[in-house]
Amino acid sequence: MTTGFDAPTTAIDDLTGDYTIDVSHSRLGFVARHAMVTKVRGQFGAFTGTARIDETDPAASQVDLSIDVTSVETGSPDRDGHLKSGDFFDTEQYPSITFTSTDVKRSGSDWTVTGDLTIKDVTKPVTIEFEQTGSARDPFGNLRVGFEGETTINRKDWGLTWNAALETGGVLVSDKIKLEFDVSAIQNA
């Protein structure tokens, strides 16, 4: 996943501890196919999250995430407004998306996090594959760890069913949505 960039730093041997996601250096994004010909990318600008990393006993690790759905950004104010409407997220009634891990596994620098994803009061299990992308002590003395991950979900499983048929066949918005996670977390003092 890191080709094309400088090699990541892996300066810390044991990352066990409690962490807070650094929102200003993280991205929670998604990709959907539009009109079945191109990809539209978006992200959420406001979220909070914590992680308990246990390298010795990965199953004792824990991840909790809460996303402010009103912070959705796709580069188009009209599309963002439509996503916030009752056709999609219905942010007036359901302002948050949450994720709580139920199982964590590790194989080398790869972590598999399974948990409950709740969108519009519908909770379904998802599994996200993460690559640990590095660790470092930053210039401010913070212990930082990075992870990149992704998974694909079917949005209809969470009640996100709005669509429009195309004259030429197909639909305006793909059912399958790729979720992307670029996470920088800071160990709590």
Phi, psi and omega in degrees: 000342188259008180299145181092350179243165173300151179299139179290157177270134174232083188262345186249127182283317183238113183267006182305130179156184180258137186228156173239134179294131177273097186301323184288348178236022180230160177221128171247108187234177178210158178226131176231150175274132181250129181055018177061022180233340183214168179256138173248131181251147177213175178202168175249128184271345183232122179198164174226151179196152177227157177216141169249114179257128176232101183290328180287320181230079184307329180296340177276357178286158184211140176230134175227135185219139174227127184247131173279105186294335179293349181270011181298136181223126177235003183090000179224110180303324178296315180294318179301317178298320178294319178297327180282344185285175178298342177294332182235261188281337182049062187296338177295322180268329184230080187283351185230149166247137179233154174221131176229123182290148176240344180201137177228133177232157181222141172221099184065237180267006179259134179239139175245118183246118176252141180192182181263118176259123181245120175230128179053043179063016173253124182248126179223150177283143173223154176239130182240127176270126179241144169252128175286118189259358176153171176210149181197160168260119185280173183297347181261006178088003180280137170276121186242143174226145181239146178220143171236137180206166176201159174204162178242133179236163171260114186300333180296334178297339179251018176079014177267081192252353183303141175196172176220133179286145177263144179304324184272008183099157182087189183227166183289320184235130180296149174287322181276131181236130176270128175261133183237137182230119171240107192240130168244125181237144181249130179293135179290143181288000000 
